[in-house]
């Protein structure tokens, strides 16, 4: 019996090179968006990154693009309330969604962000895939289930990217992988492969680059 939600297969040398070249181009910050009216034209493919605060989203985006400070993390969880768009060359957008799951943010701010996120996910036809970052040390938590359910409802394919894998031992890694796999069986929008990464050590970065480059080529 095949394993549900296996780890992503190693890309071919050709796909690895395509991913390297895709992110070897200059990736630049385009704009921060706080309302649907501010979204850039949906005339090119895009992928977005979602994750709860302190999951390592900024570090991952910086590792993918080879830029140390392209995506900036805040020392205060929940401070960034914009949808940040980055241009990957002239062909695609990389989108950084605000971190979720912070207890300190006022209720009205959380509600406003949730409304904007729902509108974005349901109304962005050029969105190829959402990458949902999960901390390998903790697995999927209740707050993550909220965003996964939102993606299901919006019929947006999402792929789980496990972060900070260098921070756990082998036993914890396997236990939390099993927990994530079990949780994903309940989500019809889940893409059937998981990517394991470490921004600090570089694990999984070439694989994720290759996946994104392939999505950007989809017409």
N, C-alpha and C positions, 0 to 999 in steps of 0.2 A: 504494500500500500504506500503510495507516494506521500511525502510529507506535505501537509498544508502550509502554505506561506513559507516556502524555503528561502534561503538567502539568495540574493540575486546572483546569477551565474557570472563568471568572469567574462568580461567583454572580449570580443575578438581583437587582435592587434589593430585591425582597421578601425573598429569602433573606438578603441582607446585613443588612437591618433585623432579621430574626428572630435572626440571630447576634448583632447588637449588643445587642438587648434581652435575649437569654439571658444574656449576660455582664455586662449592666448591673445585674442583680440581685446581691445580696451573695453572694459565694462565701466559705465559711468552712471552716477546718480542722476535721475531725470527729475523726479518731483515726489513730494509727499502729498497724499490725497486724504482729505477729511470728509468728502462728500462725493456722491456718485457723479455729480456734474464735473468734478475735477479729473475724472479718469482720462488717461490718454486714449487716442483712437484705438479700437481693437483691430488693427490692421496687420498685426504680426502675432505669431504664437507666443504664449507666455506660460511660465510655470510659477507657482507661488509656494512659499514656505510658511508653515504655521507651526506654532509650538508654545507651550506655556513658558512663562517667564523663567529665565536662567537655564533653559534647556541647552543653550549653546548655539542658537540660531545665527547670531551675528558672526560668531567664530566660524561656523560652517560656510556661510556665504563668502566670508573673507578667504577661507581656504580654497573654495572652488575657483574664485576669481584670481587668486594669487595677490590680492590686495589686503594689506594689514588693517586698514581703517575705512574700507569702503562702506561696510555696514557697521554702525556703531551701537554698542550695547550701553544701556543706561545702568548706573549703579542703583537706581531706584526702580524696582520691578513695577511695570505697568505705566511708566512715564510716557513711553512712545505710543501715541494714539493715532498715528497716521499709517496708511498703506503706502509703503515706499516702493517706487518703481525705479528699476535700474535698466539701462539699455545695454544689451549684450551685442556689441557691434550695431549693425543696422537691421538685424534680422529678428530679434526676439527681445522679450522683456523677462527679467527676473524680478519677482515681486516678494517683498518682505512684509508679511502681515504682523500687526501688533501682537505682542505676547499676551497670553490669556492666563487666567488662573491666579491672579494676584488678589490678595485680600485687602490691600490697603487702598485701592482705588475707590472713589465714591461711586455709589450705585448708579447715578445718572450717567457717569462716564462709561461704565461698563455697559449699560443699556444702549447708549449711543453707538459704542463700538460694535456690539452684537448686531444691531440693526444694519450698520454699514457693511459688516461682514456678510450677512445674509444676502443683502442686495448685490454685493460684489460676486459672491459665489453663484447666485442664481441667474445673474444677468451678463456674465462675461463669456461669450461664445468662443472666444479665442483661447480660453484657458485650457491647456492641454492636460495638466495634472497638478494636483496639490501634493506637496511633500509634507507630511506631518512628522515633526521631530519628537521623539520619545527618548527620555534619559534612560540609558541602559541600566543605571543604578537603581531605578525605581519601577520601570515598566509602565504600563498604561494605568493611569489613575482616573478617578471619577471625573475630574475636570477635563481630561482628554476625551472621555466618552462623549462629552457635550459637543465638542468640535467634530468628532467622527460622525455623530448622529446628524449634525447639520450638513456635513458633506454627503451623507447618504440621501438626505431629503432633497438636496440640491442636485443630486445625480452627477456629482463631480468625482471622478476617479481620484483616489488618493493612495499614496504609497508611503508606508512607514519607513522612516530613517531613524535608526537607533544611534544616539550620540554618546560620546564619552565612554566608548567601550574600553578604552585603556585604563579606566578608573575601577574596573571590577575584575575579580578573579574568575577563573574558568567555571567554577560551580555556580556563582551568581549569574554569570552570563547565560549559561544554559537554562537556569531556572527562570530568569526573566524573559528569555526568548520564548520559552514554553508558555509563559503567562500572556505575552503579547500575541502569540499565535492563536491561543484559545480565545482571547478577546476579539480578534479580527474576524473570527468565524461568524460573528453576529452582524457584520457590516457588509452589505452587498456592494458598496462602492469601493471596497478595499482592493487594491491591485495585489495580485497573488505572489508578490515577491517582496522581501524585506532587504533593506540596505543597512549594513553595519558600518559605522564610521567612527573615526577619531580625528578631530580637527588638529589636535596637537601632534599626533603621530603620523597623520596622513592616510590612515587606513580607510579604504572605501571611497576616497575622494576621486581617484581616476574612474572608478565604476560609476559613481553618480554623475560625473562629467559626461561620460559616454551616454548615459540614459537621457540626460537633458538635451544633449546635442541631437540625439535621434528624435526626440519629441519636437525639437525646433524645426526639423526637416519635414514633419508631417504637414501636408497641404490642407 
